[in-house]
Amino acid sequence: MAENRYVGDYPVIGIRPTIDGRRGYLKVRESLEEQTMNMAKAAAKLFEENLRYSNGEPVKVIIADTTIGRVGETAACADKFRKAGVDITLTVTPCWCYGAETMDMDPNTIKGVWGFNGTERPGAVYLASVLATHAQKGLPAFGIYGHDVQDADATDIPEDVVEKLLRFGRAAVAVATMRGKSYLQIGSICMGIGGSIIDPAFIEEYLGMRVESVDEVEIIRRMTEGIYDKAEFEKALAWTKANCIEGFDKNPEEVQKSREKKDEDWEFVVKMMCIIKDLMNGNKNLPVGCEEEMVGHNAIAAGFQGQRQWTDFYPNCDFAEAMLNTSFDWNGPREPYVLATENDVLNGLGMMFMKLLTNRAQIFADVRTYWSPEAVKKATGYEIEGVAKEAGGFIHLINSGAACLDANGQAKDKDGNNVMKPWYEITQEDQKAIMEATTWNEADFGYFRGGGYSSRFVTEAQMPVTMIRLNLVKGLGPMLQIAEGWTVKLPDEVSDKLWKRTDYTWPCTWFAPRTTGKGAFATAYDVMNNWGANHGAISYGHIGADLITMCSMLRIPVSMHNVPEEKIFRPSAWNAFGMDKEGQDYRACATYGPMYK
């Protein structure tokens, strides 16, 4: 659907149809050939119809040339997959097979095994056997086994199997897409924020990525020397003038900028966005003589330091951050970028995780304030209701303009529901509604002496969302927190009163986590009180189960989540590490360690 903006091909899924290798008078293998290959074809069709790369194209799936019954066919399949760039394998079978001979032994592939639940042949026996062999050899694999017995000639995939296959596929494609890409930090540590203290070893060993760094002065150099696509800049500026509504200026009149200076700042921030995009992925349309700058840094995510060395003097990066994180710009719908404010690399990587799982724009926000029902009533007289009441309050998510504009909830699905769509489903009507619900307000000079424009909106709908935080802990390593919940729509007058108690020029989202009445999810207060940092990354949809699966592939334990236990799907070897799911996760991740170390 769109050009791949990264260097290298997208990951390929390889399907391995394994079979009972016995031939002879009873023709055991021959009797199973059609059923086995049909399983492979059904899995491939499921993946191709439901999974997409970040550029919107369906995932590429290939199947071994033959069924795999003995080691020679295993080797032939491995050779084909290696040449085709397969990073993910799914082994499928309806029957017994010779496990150690037919298994995927490549230490670098992400592995799943689907064993057919039928009575005619022992597919479940093979599944259990080969998963044990995977565990014995230190090659974790995801086991997929349907709940109900099927007839041997069944062609449909049961719903529980579909769910696990797609969860495995989504997570594996996301993990494999990261490999070889870059995180680009523009600047470095921001105001002492731990998340912006970059750890190259973590990014290299756990994600298979590299760290690229440029100083913020590179943006000024490119502006000064004209190293940007002038035609694109003119198009972007014209679009901005036509579509970006300038909001109120909260600064005292005596220090407000003149109209002429404000217009200059608009040109500055639009040019800044064009240049950051070029830094991330290059631009073949840069002026002659700028061949080095045309290449870019192959960045799948980036962060901009900003405060304070930049923002005390230059207009801030809020416009670039908000618009790059959004699902469209002057060229219409396009794959969202990931640009973390304050160069919070850990939050930026969290945004990257969820963008790759959903192909939707992501929200960057401060996890700023917990509002109890009592505090809301005291401040506004309002009795909270709905999901906020069930959660025992809600959390204010707000930051200086970095949230994607999609987060205002103005896009609509076919039934008229407010949603945040995959970028390739964004319509002209969606873009118009999103832009009309957003204003761009002069920056608060108390925070940003150099000015700039912060996006301002309120999320005006109840939508399912998932908030996460990736943290690094000394002695432990990386860990992830997950909170599924909903955005909260408050009455306008209530929202305004609460919003005005903090910065009224920044995008505002009220969030109520799904609570359980115990532990970190007893109430919304407990979620806030147990959150591991000042920032959170927020995605549309309840995708916690996909994140848990993905993190197990990356060997990142999940320390806190409210995902129902029946949705948790990790490699089968995790079951050997104890009886409690989270304890299993910590011990297994510590034992296997990062994939790329």
Disulfide bonds with the S-S distance in Angstrom:
none
